[in-house]
Amino acid sequence: MTTINEATRSAQDQFLATVRQSQEAVIDAIGAWAQTVKEITPATPPIPNAEALPKPREVIENAFDFAQKLLDAQRDFAENVLTAASPVLDKSAPSKAKKAA
């Protein structure tokens, strides 16, 4: 018998696999587009102080580092909420003795 946890995990895994497959299709399409367009794209004029601008990879790394810190903070918050509420949550949870009966 599949537990709710196993079913949830399976659904999450399937969802993530679908997302990855879609991402790969988009990456392939962008790569094909870039190869096609590179030959007809004119050179861009120099941008003043371009060396002072962050590189695209740095922007992505910084954004995802921040997002990870925020997600970690949210997880800590949620766990602390559960800890703070545990006197009520523990009291309302069915006891093992009641489950065995």
C-alpha positions as CSV (number, residue, x, y, z in Angstrom):
1,M,0.0,0.0,0.0
2,T,1.4,3.4,-1.0
3,T,1.5,6.0,1.8
4,I,0.5,9.6,1.4
5,N,4.1,10.5,1.8
6,E,5.2,8.1,-1.0
7,A,2.4,9.3,-3.3
8,T,3.4,13.0,-2.6
9,R,7.1,12.2,-3.3
10,S,6.2,10.4,-6.5
11,A,4.1,13.3,-7.7
12,Q,6.9,15.7,-6.9
13,D,9.4,13.6,-8.7
14,Q,7.2,13.4,-11.8
15,F,6.6,17.1,-11.7
16,L,10.3,17.9,-11.4
17,A,11.1,15.4,-14.3
18,T,8.5,17.2,-16.5
19,V,10.1,20.6,-15.6
20,R,13.6,19.4,-16.4
21,Q,12.3,17.9,-19.7
22,S,10.7,21.3,-20.6
23,Q,13.8,23.2,-19.6
24,E,16.0,21.0,-21.8
25,A,13.7,21.6,-24.8
26,V,13.9,25.3,-24.2
27,I,17.7,25.2,-23.9
28,D,17.9,23.2,-27.1
29,A,15.7,25.7,-28.9
30,I,17.7,28.7,-27.6
31,G,20.9,27.0,-28.7
32,A,19.5,26.4,-32.2
33,W,18.2,29.9,-32.4
34,A,21.6,31.4,-31.3
35,Q,23.5,29.4,-33.9
36,T,21.1,30.6,-36.6
37,V,21.0,34.2,-35.6
38,K,24.7,34.7,-34.8
39,E,25.6,35.0,-38.5
40,I,23.1,37.8,-39.2
41,T,23.5,39.8,-36.0
42,P,25.5,43.0,-36.4
43,A,28.2,43.7,-33.9
44,T,26.9,45.7,-31.0
45,P,28.5,49.1,-30.3
46,P,30.7,49.4,-27.2
47,I,28.8,50.2,-24.0
48,P,30.5,52.9,-21.8
49,N,31.8,51.4,-18.6
50,A,30.7,47.9,-19.6
51,E,33.5,46.4,-17.6
52,A,31.8,47.8,-14.4
53,L,28.6,45.9,-15.1
54,P,28.1,42.4,-13.7
55,K,28.4,39.5,-16.0
56,P,25.2,37.6,-16.7
57,R,26.5,34.5,-14.9
58,E,27.2,36.7,-11.8
59,V,23.7,38.1,-11.9
60,I,22.2,34.6,-12.0
61,E,24.5,33.3,-9.2
62,N,23.7,36.3,-7.0
63,A,19.9,35.9,-7.6
64,F,19.9,32.2,-6.8
65,D,22.2,32.6,-3.8
66,F,19.7,35.2,-2.4
67,A,16.8,33.0,-3.2
68,Q,18.4,30.0,-1.4
69,K,19.1,32.2,1.6
70,L,15.5,33.3,1.6
71,L,14.2,29.7,1.2
72,D,16.5,28.6,4.1
73,A,15.2,31.5,6.3
74,Q,11.6,30.5,5.4
75,R,12.3,26.9,6.3
76,D,13.8,27.9,9.7
77,F,10.8,30.1,10.3
78,A,8.3,27.3,9.5
79,E,10.2,24.9,11.8
80,N,10.3,27.5,14.5
81,V,6.5,28.0,14.1
82,L,6.0,24.3,14.6
83,T,8.2,24.3,17.6
84,A,6.4,27.2,19.1
85,A,3.0,25.6,18.4
86,S,4.1,22.1,19.5
87,P,2.3,22.2,22.9
88,V,-1.0,22.5,21.1
89,L,0.0,20.3,18.2
90,D,1.3,17.5,20.4
91,K,-1.8,17.6,22.5
92,S,-4.1,17.4,19.5
93,A,-2.2,14.6,17.8
94,P,-3.7,11.1,18.3
95,S,-1.8,9.1,20.9
96,K,-0.1,5.9,20.0
97,A,-2.3,4.1,22.5
98,K,-5.4,5.4,20.7
99,K,-4.0,4.2,17.4
100,A,-3.3,0.7,18.7
101,A,-6.9,0.4,19.9
